[in-house]
Amino acid sequence: YLLTGWYRHTFRMHGERLLGLSFGIIDSTDYLDENAYANDEFTQFMNEVFVNSKQSFLPSYDAGGAVEWHSGHWSIRGVVMNIGKNDDDNEYNFLGATVGYATDNSLGEGNYRLTVTTTNDEFSDKNGSGEERLLATVLSFDQQLGEHLGAFTRLGWQDDDAAVTYETLVSGGLDVKGGLWGRSGDNIGAGFAWLDGGNLDVDETYVFETYYRAVIGDHFAVTADVQWMSDEYTSGGDDAEGWILGLRAASEF
């Protein structure tokens, strides 16, 4: 299977302005809802709630196009995709945009982004008797706090006209660089997330995750990971709670 295959051209305009255009088989997460400390399942958190917002329903590996505009501290990215099939067996269109502001202040580099995503009305409502669109808004912030510390947060909301598992997301955490203990390539991450249920069976979900990533040589890293998750249900049945221990090895070259 070909996951992505695209063509991109960048126009360099007056000053520091850049305009990039891409089209082909793309992944919307390459352009939307980025975060310096919680966005990569191969080098950062393993739980998907810390990779991208659960409210953003960001599609991957399908036909579409993207536009990127950068001017100084500001950036705008937009994505349009046609998705072959959703869980309701319907073809649908996806549209998303991110407006970002990047800063480099006395604390270090920071990024502040607003992402809005939507679809056409090809998703079942909670009763299964009609079709609605999806609509979501996410705020994603990351900020260095000196040489060795960084922090992130995501705040997300999703419209519940369609059948959705979660309506609200609040997550945040810290990143600690290994330079504090003489291992400049290593880092520790810790994050906590709360998700408020939508109009299906889940009432609330809580997630905690922490990991230590050790870099070995120029191309190899090993991550030890601990997660705790808890699901509470609206039906009054037994809630689910448990610990997950993980070990990840990744080679990049």
N, C-alpha and C positions, 0 to 999 in steps of 0.2 A: 504494500500500500504506500502510495506517495502522500506523505503528511502535508508538506508545504512545497510549493513551487511557484515562484513569483518573479516579476521584473520590477525593478525600482529605478527611478531617475530622480536626481536631485538638481534643482535649479538654485544657483547661488545668486541672490539678489543684492541690491544696494545695502551697504553696511554689513551687519551680521545676520541678515535675514536669509532664511533657507526655506525652500518649498520642496517637499518630497512627495512623489506619487508612486504608488505600488498597485499592482493588480495581478491576479492569478489565484492559486490555492493558498489561502492565508490563515493565520491564527490571530483572532482578535486580541488575545492577551499579549501579543507582541506590541500593541499600540495603546491599550486601554488599561486603566486601573493598576498602574505601576506603583512600586514601593521599594525603597532601597533595602529594607530589612525583612520584608515579608512578601516575596513574590516569586521565589524560585524553589521548587520542590526538590531540586537536586543538590543545592548547597545551603538551604536555609531550613525552614520548618517543613515537616512532612505532612501535617494535617492540612487538607485543602482549604479550611476556613481561613488560614493565614497566608495562603498563596494568592487567592483572589476572593473578592466578595461573593458570598453565596447569593446575594440579591441581584447580581449583575448578569446572570445567565449568559456568560460570554462564550460564544461558539468558537470552535477550532476546526481547521482542516477542511475548509469548504471554499467555494468560489466567492470572490469579492474583490474589493479595492479599498485602499487606504490613502489618506492625504495627511501630511505632516507639515506644520508651519512653525518656525522658530524665529523669534525676534527678541534679542536681549534675554531678559529674565522670563519672558512669556513663551508659551507654546500651546498649540491647538492640534489635536489629532482626531480624525474622524474615520469611521469604518462603516462600510456598507457590504453586507453579505447576503447571499441566497443559500439557505440551508435545505438540504434534500429531504429531511424527515425529522420530526420531533417525536416525543413519546405518544402523541395522538395520531401518528402516521400522517401528519400534514407537512407539506412543504411550506416554508415561511421565509420572510425577509427580516433581516436584523439591521438595526442602525444604532451606532454608538458614537459618542464624542467625549473627549477629555480636554479640559482647560487646565493648564498647569502654570505655576509660578515657582521658579527656582531662585534660591537666595544663598549667599555666602557671607555670613555675618561673623561676629566675634565667637560664637559657639561652634561654627563650622557650616557645612553645606546642609541645606534643607530643601524639601520639595513639598508643595501644597497643591493638591489636585482635586478637581470636581469632575466626576464622570456621570453621564446620563446615558442610559440604554433603553431601547424599546424595540418592539416587533409589530407586525401586523396581527390582525385578530384571527389567529390560527391555533389558539390554545383553549382547551376545555375550561369551563367555569367549574366551581366547586361541586355543582350538582350534576355535571356532565350533560346538561341540557342545552348548552349554548357555547359559543366561542368568543374569547376575549383576547386582547393583546396583553403583553407583558410590558411593564414600565418600572424602571428603578433609578435611584440616585445614590451615589456613593461619594463620600469625602475621604481622601486618603492622604495622610501626612507622614513625613519622615524627617527627622532633624538630628544632626550630630550634636552631641552635648560635650564638646571637648574632644581631645585626641583619641580617647579609648571607649567612649560611651555614645550610644545612639538610641533614639526612641521612635516608635511608630504608633499610629492609630488609624483605624478605619471606622467610619460611621455610615451605615447603609440603611435604606428604606426601599420597600417594594410595594407597588400597588397590588391589592388582593382581589381585583375583579375576576382574574383567572384563578385556577386552583394552584396555590403556592404553598410550599412547606414552611417557609420562613418569611416574615414581613420586615423584621428589624434586625440589624447586626450592630454590635458594639464590640470592638476588639482593640487590643493594644499590647505593647510589650517593649522589651529592652534588648539591645545588642551590646555585648561587651567584647572589645578586641583583646586578643591574646598578648599584645605588647605589654600589658600590665604585669604579666608573669614571664616575660622573656620569650614568648612564642607569637611573634608578630603575625603569622599567617593564620593562627587559630582564632576561634571566637565562640562565645556562649550566647545563645538566644533563649528568651523566655517570653511567652505570650499567653494571654487569657482572652477568651471570647464568650459573649453571651448572645444568643439568638432567640428572638421572640417568634413563636409559631405564627403561621399564617392562618389558612382556613381549612387545614386538613387535620391529621391526628396528633401532630407534635405541638405541645404547649410551650416548652422552653428547652433549650439545649445549652449546656455549659461545657467549655473546652479549655483545658490547660495543657501547655506543652513547653518543655525545655529540652535543649540539646547542647552537646559539646561537639564541635567540628575540629578535628585535628588534621592539619595539612602535612602530608608526607612527600617531600620532594617537590618538583615543579608541576606535576600533573596528577597527583593522587591525593585523595582525602577520605577520611573515615569519620562518620558521625554516629555518636551514641545518643539515643532519643527516648524520652519518657513522655507519655501523654495520659491525661485523665479526661474522660468524657462522661456526661450524664444527660440522658434524655428523659423528659417528663411529658406524659401523654394526656390528652384531653379526655380520652375514653374512660379514664379511671382504672386502667389496667396496671400491671406491674411496670414501674419505671425501670430504665436500663442504666447501669452505671458500671464503669470498669476502667482498668489500667491497660495501657498498650506500651510494650517495650519494643524498641526498634534499633536496628543497626544498618547503616547505609554506607556503601563504598562506591565512590565515583571517581572516574578518571576523565580528565578534560585535556584536550590537546588541539 
